[in-house]
Amino acid sequence: MKVIKRNGTEVVFDIEKIVAAITKANGSVGEEARMTPLQIRRIAEFVELGCLKMNRSPSVEEIQDLSLIHISEPTRPEPIS
């Protein structure tokens, strides 16, 4: 799958970039609101799935929107104990 960058070029989708961005943002919230690494990974996987369902190259902005939707959902993935 390809992603359309802000400058219009296409690059290969890299789930690790999504994980890194969410992890960075996660560090800026209070400890009680922080997600676990597993939750972050699952959110990145949901974002990847959402992009695949588009059947086209999503833009970076669309990926960002999907990430925010999944992060803010009250039912975000819980870690398996």
N, C-alpha and C positions, 0 to 999 in steps of 0.2 A: 504494500500500500504506500502511496505517496502522500505528502503533505505540502500544501501551498504556503510558503513562507510569506512574511509581510512584504518582502520586495518582489513577490510574484514568482520566484523560482520554486521548483519542486524538489523535494528531498525525500528520502526513504523515512517512513515512520519509525521512530525509535522510542519504545515504551520506557526506556531508562530515562529519557529526558522528561517524561511526564512524572515518573517517580521522583526524580531529582527536584523538579519544580514544586511538587506537593510537599516533599520533605523540607525544602527550604521555607516554604510558607508555614508549615507545621511548627517550625522552630520559633516562629514569631508570636505564637499564641500562648496563653497561660497553660501551665502543665495539666490542669484539670480538663482542658479542652483538646489536648493533643491526641492525635491518632497514633496507633501502633504501626510499626513497619508493615505488618500484614494488612491492616486496613488501607494503608497507602497503596500497597501493591494491588489490592482488590479494586480500589477506585481506578487506578491506572488501567487495569484490565477491563473494567466497565467502559472507560473512555475509549479504549481500543475497539471494543465490540461496537460501541455506538458509531465510531468512525467507519468501521467495516460495513455496517448496515446502511450507510449513506450511498454506497455503490458509486462513489466518486472520490476524488481527492479533497479532503476537508482542509479548510484554512486553519492557520494557527489560532485565529480568533474563535473559530467554532470548537476547536479542541479545548481552548481555555474555558469557553462557556460550558462545555460538557463536564469539565473538571469541577467547576464551581457548583454545578447542579448536584453532582454526586457528593461533593464535600459537605454541602449544606443540608443534604437530606437527613432528616432525623433518623432514618432507618439505614444509615451508612453501614457498611459491612462490619460486623463485630468479629473480633478474633476468636478462633477456635481454641478452647481451653484444653 
